[in-house]
């Protein structure tokens, strides 16, 4: 399969030290697997729920029941889970635009939002942004160590502040991902200042990594994409918003139309994939986590800065590796692409991807286009030249992909395979 013996031996030496970490991941997966099964059983999932509707989608039993399942899993009053939500950015924009009104202010207590949200908010001008509707924005920067700056947060909250948007994962930043416990502490701090402020958590890449979700610690809305963790690699499209009933209802009216809300929206025959993907999600997420831990330890051993490091607790499936050069980033991504089951013969190139302020390279030979729960890697071509690796429907494939990334770096002279530590 194109892996040199020296690279394979180094990988095995790293792997031999990870049995304890992998056991912890498996224990979390077992808990979350039973949580999903329990929710499905309590909602009395039947064969009829796996069928779909067309047209208006009135009285879609499977769609409505799936939303009850999501509400239970994410400890929410209600949920909106729809194929009409096209991606994670769409789900987040929907949650923001449906629950903010002209004159309100959106606040980020965790610094800069993910790149694609900059145009949604209006940080970078774009048609239809929140800024065009008279919705303000401000942010409090994180401390140098990546922790919350509570003094800055308190000073930033004003009379117009209506919503706090908390991004759990790091995005294209080399900062720590926040644990659910940390998010709960931040929500409690904000609510203590102003109980009426809505707290929305961008949960992308974080579902089923821990035994609790942001809804368990007071989030008013938890938002994510079905082609990441909760879709289990089977969902072909979709997103979710789980939270307070009024917030979800507002999102439904924005997604469809005032007066229609959740009553319309055909499921179009993909409910089985949504249900089965959710059923598989805890174990698929565990495979991706094992891959992330393996990658962290493999590259840390070679002296590359990694976030999280090889021993830290995990709160999402993303592994950042700072390679320090465009050549390193491109070589890494080409190695991941070469390991893919689909389009392995394709060589990814950086390009001007919509929604980003720099060229971006993406490696994703996936069964579902853009699915980042499948083996994938991506990076903006700008300093510090960090690459972001995630996914792997099976641990075995994640391992192969990581070894191929190292092989690609060795083939291009970025890493010397003859000086690997063993």
N, C-alpha and C positions, 0 to 999 in steps of 0.2 A: 504493500500500500504506500510505498514511497517514504517510509520513515527510516532514517539511518540508525544503525545499532547503537551508536553513542547517544543519540537523542532518546531512543526508547529506553535505554538503561538508566539515563538520568531521570526520565519520567517515572520509572518503577521505583527508583530510590526515593523520590519525593512521595510517591503514593504509599510506600510502606510506613510512613509516619502519620498517616491520616485516618487510621482505623477508628480512633476515638471520635474524631469530628464527624465522620460519616455515620457512626452509630447515633449521635445526637440528631443529625438531620433526619435519619430514618424514624426516630421516635416522634419528632414533630410531624412528619408526614403521616404516621399512623394516627396520631390524635386528629389531625385535620381531615384525614380520610373518613374517620368515624363521624366527625362533625358534619361533613357533607352528606353522608349516608343518613344520619339522623334527621337532618333537615328535609331530605327527600322523602323519607318515610313519614315524617309528621305531616307533610303536605300531601301525602297519599298520591304520589306519582303513579300514574297508570299508563298503559299502552296508548290510550287515547291522547295523552299529553305529548306524545312523540310525533303526532300528526301535525300538519300545518293548515293554514288558511291562505286565501288569496283575496284580492279586492280590498274591501274596507277592513277586513279582519275582525269584524264584530264577534264577540263571544268566543274568542280564541282561548280555549281551555289551557292548552299547553303553554302559551305565552304568559297568561295571567298567573298560572301556577308556578312557572319558573321564577317570576318576579317575587312570589312569596318565599320561594326557596332562598333566593339571594338576600331578601330582607332578614331571614333567620340567620344565615351564615354571617352576615355583616352587622348583626345586632341593630337593625334599622326598623323604623315604622313602616317603610314602604320601599319599593325599588322600581326602577325603570331599566329594563334589559331588552334592547332592541337591535335588530340588524340594520335599522335605519340610521343608527349612530355609526358613523363610518370609521372612526378611529379614536384614539385616546384624546387627541387635541380637540376633536369635535365634541366628545363627551364633556371635557372641561369647559369649552366655550359655551356649551348648552347650559351647564350648571351655573356659570357666571352670568350669562346674558338673561337667563330666566329669573334670577333672584336678585339682580341689581337693577336699579332704576336711575334715570337722570338725576343728577345731584348727589348720588351716593359715591362712596369712595371704596375702592378695593385696596387691601393692604396685604403685603407679603412680609411676614416676620422672619423669613428665611432667606432674604437676599434675592438675587436675580432669579426670575422664573426660567423654565425651560425655553429654549430658543423659539419654538413654534408658537408659544403663548405671547411673545413680544408683540406680534402683529394683532393677536386677538385683543390684547389690552390696549394697544396703541402706543407702546414704547417706541416701536418702529411703525410709522404711519401705514395704515392699510384700510381699504374700504370695509365699512361695516364694523370697525373696531369699537370697543367700549368707549374710547375717547370721543369718537364721532357722536356718540349718544350722550355726551356730557357726564360720563362716569369717570371720576378721578382715580389716580393710582399713586401709591407711595410704597416704599419698602424700607425695612430695617436690615442693615447688613449683619451678617454673622460675625462673631468674634474670629480672630485669626486661627483659633484652634477648631473652628467649625461649630462651636456651641452657640446657643441663643444669646443675644445681647438684650437682656430683659429691660435694662434702663432705656435703651433706644426704642424698644417695642412700646414701652409705656409712653414715651414722649411722642411717638408717631401716631398713636390712636387719638383721633379727634372726633368732633361731633358728627362729621359726615361719614365716618368709617362704618360700613355696613357689613363687610365680609372680610375675613382673613383667609387667604389661600396658602395652605401649607403643603409644599412639595416634599414628599417623603424621600424620593430617590434623588441622586446627585445630578441627573441630567448630564450635560457636557461640562461639568465642573469637577475639580478634584477636591471635593469636600465630603465629609462623612454622610452616609445615609442615616436618617433618623429612625430610632426604634419606636415601636408603638408606645412604649412607656414614656419616652421623651416627648412624643407628640401629645400624649395625654397631659403631661405637665404643662406644656405650652398652651394647650386649650384651656386648662384650668386657670392659668395666669391671665389669659385674655378675657375669659368669662368673669373673672373676679373684678376686672376693670370695668367691663361693659357686658353684662349678661345677654344683651340683645344682639351682639355681634355674631353673625353666622360663621362657623369654622368649617371650611371645606378642605378635605385632604385629597391631594393627587396621590392615589394609591398604586399607580402604575409600577410594575415590577416587584411590588411588595406583598401581593396576596399569597397567603399560605406559607410564607417564610417563617412566621412566628405562629404561636397558638392563639393569638388574639389579633383583632383587626382594629383600625381606628374608630369604628363605631362603638367598640367596647369601652373606649376611653373618652366619649363625649363629642365626637365629630358630628356635626349637623348634616354633612354630606360626605360620602366616600365615593370616589370617582375612578373609573379605570377602563381598560380596553380588553375586549375578549380575545384579541389575537396576541395577548400577553398571557400571564399566568392563569387566569380563571377559565380561559378557553381550552386549556389542556392540549393545545395543538390541533384540535379538531374544529373549533369555531372558525368559519371562513371570513367572518366580519363581525362587527358589533361592539357595543360599549355598554357600560352600566353606570347608573347613579343610584346609590342606596343612602337613605337617610330619613330626615323628618318628613312626615307625610306632606306638609305644605310645600317644602322645597322640591320634592319629587313631583308633586302635582304641577307646580310652576314649570318645571323642566318638560313635563309631558305636553303642556299647552304650547310651549315654545317649539317643541319638536314637531308637533302636528299642527294644531290650530286652536285658537280660543274656541271653547265650546265643544271641542272634540277630545283633546287630551289623550288619556291612555286607552280610550274606547276603540280607537282605530290604529291600524298598523299591522298589516298581515305578516305572518311569520314565514310564509313562502317555503315551507318544507325543510327548514334547516334546524328545527327544534331538537331533533335527535342528536345532532352534532353539538348543540349548546348543552344539552343535558349530559351527554356522554363525556364531552370535554370537561365540564365542571366536575363530574365524577372522577376523572383521571387527574385533574389539576393538582391535587396534593402530591402525588407521586411524580408527576412530570416536573413540578417545581423543585422537588427534592433532587431529581437528576440534574437540573440546571444548577442548583446550589452546590452539589458535589463538584460540578465542572468549574464553578467560580472559585471554590476553595482550592482546588487542584491548580488552577491557573495562578492564583495569588502566590501559592507556595513555590510553584515552578519558576515564575519570573522574579520573585523576591530573592530566590536563591542565586539568580544571575546578576543581582545588584540593581534591578530596575525598580523605581518607586511604584508601589501598588497601593490602591485604596479599594476596599479595606486591606489591611495587611494579612499575612497568612494565618495569624492566630486570633484575630478579632471575631466577635460575634457578628452574625450576618442579619441584615434587615431588608435586603433586596437581593435580586439575582445578578446584579450588574457588577462586573469586575473591571476597574480602571487600571490600566498599565501605562505609565508614562515612558515612552520610548525615546523621546527627545529629538526626533527628526522626522521629516515627512517620509523619508525612505523607509524608516522603521515601521511607521503606521501603515503605509501601503503594503509592505511585505507581510505584516501580520494579517491584514484583511485578506490578502490573496491566499494565504495559507488556510484561513477559515473557509474561504470559498472553495478551495480545492478539496476540502473534506466533505462538501455538501452532497446529498443524494440527488439534488436537482441543480442543473447548471454548474456542475463542478468544472466544466471545460471553459467557463467564462472567467475573464480576468477583470475584476472590478477596477474602476477608475474614479478619481475624485471628480465631482461635478457640482454645478450651481443648483442645488436642490431647493425647491420652494420652501420658504419659511425659515431659512438659515442665513446668517450674515457672512458665511465663509463657505468655500467648497467643502463638500462632505463626501467621504468614501463609505460605502456600505457593502458588506459581504453578507449575503443572505440567500443561499440556495435552498429555498423553503418550499414545502408543499402548499402553503398559504402565503401569498405574496406579502412581504413586509412583516411576517410573523416573527416577533422577537422572543417568543418562548422557544422557537426552534433555534438551532445553532446559528449564531449571527455575531457580527461585530461591526462597529461603525465609529467614525471619528471625524471631527472637523479638522481641516488641514490648517491649523494655526497653533502657535505656542500654547501650552508646553508640549504639544504633539503627543497627547494621550489618546489611547484607543480604549473603547468601551466594549467589552465582551459580555455576551449573555446567552442564555438558552441552552438547548440540548434536550430533545424529547426523551432521550435515554442517556444514562451516565456514560455508557460505553461510547456513544457517538460524541458526546461532549469531550471525553478524554482524547479521542482520535483527533478532533478538531484542534484542540490545544497543542497537541504534539505536531500537527501539521503547521500550525502558526510558527512554532519554534523552528521547524524544518525550513520554512520559507525564509525566516530571518537568517538562518545559517547559510542557505543557498545564495543569499544576496550579500553575504559578508558582514551583516550587522552583528551576528553572534558567531564566535568560533566554537564549532562543535567539538574540537579536540581539547578544549579547556573547560568542559562542563564539570561542575563539582559532583562527586559521587559519594 
